[in-house]
């Protein structure tokens, strides 16, 4: 079942690039990021209340809070740089470079989470890097 969610994530990430490229034309990218963030904030909290997740808020540990906040900072910085890159470059170049995050995440998961780097994951990461280079050069 996880792969269905992952495919939906990829679909919406692709739509994000196209819609953002159209939406940021002639717009300050920081303003565009702020607008996008407000929309996501409303949608995310709407889902929390609709699906009853708010009740679990007191159960979050300090570690949960720390790493969720850090993840939010990383997400915000990613969006800021992504929108600026989209404004300056082509979607067909920016999106593949952005997806290098997959290869970087594989490496970071080994270093920081102790995940095992399988041959399949290593070859996949190399192919992602190679594919990105083909698309941007």
Wavefront OBJ file of the C-alpha trace (Angstrom):
o trace
v 0.000 0.000 0.000
v 2.910 2.397 0.656
v 3.775 2.534 -3.035
v 0.335 3.908 -3.936
v 0.946 6.838 -1.587
v 4.459 7.225 -2.996
v 3.103 7.336 -6.569
v 0.489 9.895 -5.542
v 3.266 11.921 -3.912
v 5.261 11.826 -7.158
v 2.206 12.842 -9.193
v 1.451 15.810 -6.948
v 5.136 16.788 -6.810
v 5.128 16.893 -10.620
v 1.965 18.992 -10.598
v 3.581 21.257 -8.012
v 6.412 22.064 -10.414
v 4.092 22.854 -13.323
v 1.580 24.861 -11.286
v 4.327 26.742 -9.443
v 6.139 27.655 -12.667
v 2.922 29.197 -13.989
v 2.062 30.827 -10.654
v 5.411 32.497 -9.956
v 5.618 34.350 -13.254
v 6.446 37.943 -12.309
v 5.993 37.228 -8.586
v 8.494 37.524 -5.740
v 9.387 33.909 -4.969
v 9.447 34.504 -1.200
v 5.862 35.800 -1.409
v 4.908 32.783 -3.520
v 6.442 30.449 -0.929
v 4.551 32.210 1.862
v 1.230 31.874 0.008
v 1.906 28.203 -0.687
v 2.800 27.667 2.973
v -0.467 29.217 4.200
v -2.453 26.944 1.876
v -0.557 23.886 3.120
v -1.024 25.022 6.727
v -4.803 25.243 6.290
v -5.011 21.898 4.479
v -2.728 20.084 6.948
v -4.512 21.360 10.079
v -7.863 20.700 8.411
v -6.850 17.061 7.964
v -5.626 16.845 11.573
v -8.972 18.031 12.920
v -11.070 16.067 10.396
v -9.275 12.777 11.038
v -8.963 13.194 14.812
v -5.181 13.539 14.992
v -5.316 16.549 17.299
v -5.949 14.255 20.287
v -2.444 12.780 19.940
v -0.688 16.165 20.218
v 0.073 15.817 23.966
v 1.828 12.495 23.311
v 4.610 14.124 21.269
v 8.001 13.933 22.945
v 10.680 16.636 22.970
v 12.545 14.607 20.357
v 9.406 14.495 18.165
v 9.058 18.265 18.440
v 12.730 18.955 17.789
v 12.994 16.838 14.669
v 9.594 17.862 13.289
v 10.581 21.527 13.689
v 13.953 20.883 12.040
v 12.169 19.027 9.240
v 9.880 22.028 8.818
v 12.870 24.371 8.564
v 14.455 22.086 5.954
v 11.169 21.962 4.031
v 10.851 25.737 4.088
v 14.394 26.237 2.840
v 13.813 23.609 0.146
v 10.698 25.431 -1.069
v 12.399 28.836 -1.051
v 15.284 27.582 -3.178
v 12.984 25.475 -5.384
v 10.756 28.434 -6.263
v 13.774 30.622 -7.022
v 15.248 27.891 -9.213
v 11.905 27.455 -11.017
v 11.683 31.174 -11.653
v 15.169 31.236 -13.181
v 15.260 27.862 -14.934
v 13.191 25.391 -16.888
v 11.012 22.848 -15.086
v 12.688 20.130 -17.181
v 16.014 21.096 -15.589
v 14.976 22.157 -12.082
v 12.754 19.149 -11.306
v 15.428 16.515 -12.023
v 18.009 18.355 -9.915
v 15.444 18.598 -7.124
v 14.950 14.840 -7.357
v 18.617 14.332 -6.542
v 17.151 14.510 -3.059
v 16.324 10.818 -3.498
v 19.977 9.858 -3.941
v 21.018 12.227 -1.144
v 18.337 10.766 1.156
v 19.637 7.254 0.472
v 23.135 8.329 1.481
v 21.942 10.236 4.562
v 19.778 7.285 5.655
v 22.886 5.121 5.718
v 24.998 7.694 7.569
v 22.454 8.958 10.120
v 19.848 6.192 10.437
v 22.105 3.178 10.059
v 20.097 1.797 7.152
v 21.840 -0.816 5.061
v 22.928 0.310 1.595
v 21.885 -2.508 -0.705
v 23.228 -2.953 -4.210
v 19.783 -2.106 -5.560
v 19.653 1.172 -3.651
v 23.229 2.077 -4.631
v 22.608 1.342 -8.314
v 19.321 3.250 -8.164
v 21.040 6.272 -6.637
v 23.775 6.174 -9.288
v 21.146 5.934 -12.028
v 19.247 8.896 -10.555
v 22.450 10.946 -10.522
v 23.285 9.849 -14.061
v 19.785 10.598 -15.295
v 19.870 14.025 -13.705
v 23.165 14.801 -15.436
v 21.725 13.691 -18.796
v 18.699 15.945 -18.354
v 20.574 19.080 -17.281
v 23.605 18.948 -19.598
l 1 2 3 4 5 6 7 8 9 10 11 12 13 14 15 16 17 18 19 20 21 22 23 24 25 26 27 28 29 30 31 32 33 34 35 36 37 38 39 40 41 42 43 44 45 46 47 48 49 50 51 52 53 54 55 56 57 58 59 60 61 62 63 64 65 66 67 68 69 70 71 72 73 74 75 76 77 78 79 80 81 82 83 84 85 86 87 88 89 90 91 92 93 94 95 96 97 98 99 100 101 102 103 104 105 106 107 108 109 110 111 112 113 114 115 116 117 118 119 120 121 122 123 124 125 126 127 128 129 130 131 132 133 134 135 136 137
